[in-house]
Every structure is written in structure tokens, then in C-alpha cells.
Amino acid sequence: MTDKIYSVTQLANDLGITPRTIRFYEDQGLILPQRAGNTRVYTHRDRARMILILRGKRLGFSIKDIKEFLDLYVVDTTQVEQLQLLVGKVRSRVAQLEDQLQAVQASLSELREIERLSLEMLSNKGVDMPSA
């Protein structure tokens, strides 16, 4: 299975993304497909890299962060440096998300209070709002 070759369309369909997405990451230097004549062909390794790229983007990592991580994978066969970098980036991203969560919770609390006060004022004016 490791010698399977994909066209851009096959790889895109396999990963549930568009060929344009694959070409974007190729333009960013994150994947480097081989060529069969004028046709790009993607290997099992390219597919694995795309899975890592998509996961990194889904988790909110920048292209630069993902490229740094993937580049280390090639250079550091022990993966120690790569794992250390990953732990640092993950900790940083967790901290960012926790800050965002606190901000969202504060906004929700404030919005609920505004809603409560507005409903109370409407009720005092004899107007009832339907439940949400």
C-alpha cells in the first residue's frame, strides 16, 4: 500500500478536500509531488503529510508552524527535536484557546445579562417575548 500513487483529484477525494487545497499547500512548499510527464503524482508520503497539514490547520496552527514541524521530521530521524517543538507549539495553542474560551464565556455571560434585562424591561411594558 505504501507504493500507491495518487493524482491530485484522487488524493483530494481521498482526503475530502479540493484539488485547489492540495495545490495551495504545494505552493507553500509543504508537499512536493513527483512528476510523471506533465502530471503531478502524489505518494503515500505526500498523503501522510497532507493529513498532518490538515490536522495542523484544523487545530489552528499557522502554515509556518506546520512547515517547521514537517521540516524537522525530515532532518531529525530520532524525532526528539520534532516532538519537543510539537509540545511547545501545542502548549502555546492550548493557552490561546483557553484565553479565547474565557473571552467567549465572558461575552456569553454579558449577552445573557443584556437579554435578561431587556426581557424584564419589555415585561414591565406589558410585552412578552416568545421563548428562544
C-alpha positions, 0 to 999 in steps of 0.5 A: 500500500505504501507504493500507491500513487495518487493524482491530485483529484484522487488524493483530494477525494481521498482526503475530502478536500479540493484539488485547489487545497492540495495545490495551495499547500504545494505552493507553500512548499509543504508537499512536493509531488513527483512528476510523471510527464506533465502530471503531478503524482502524489505518494503515500508520503505526500498523503501522510503529510497532507493529513498532518497539514490538515490536522495542523490547520484544523487545530489552528496552527499557522502554515509556518508552524506546520512547515517547521514541524514537517521540516524537522521530521525530515532532518531529525530521524530520532524525532526528539527535536520534532516532538519537543517543538510539537509540545511547545507549539501545542502548549502555546495553542492550548493557552490561546484557546483557553484565553479565547474560551474565557473571552467567549464565556465572558461575552456569553455571560454579558449577552445573557445579562443584556437579554435578561434585562431587556426581557424584564424591561419589555415585561414591565411594558406589558410585552412578552417575548416568545421563548428562544 
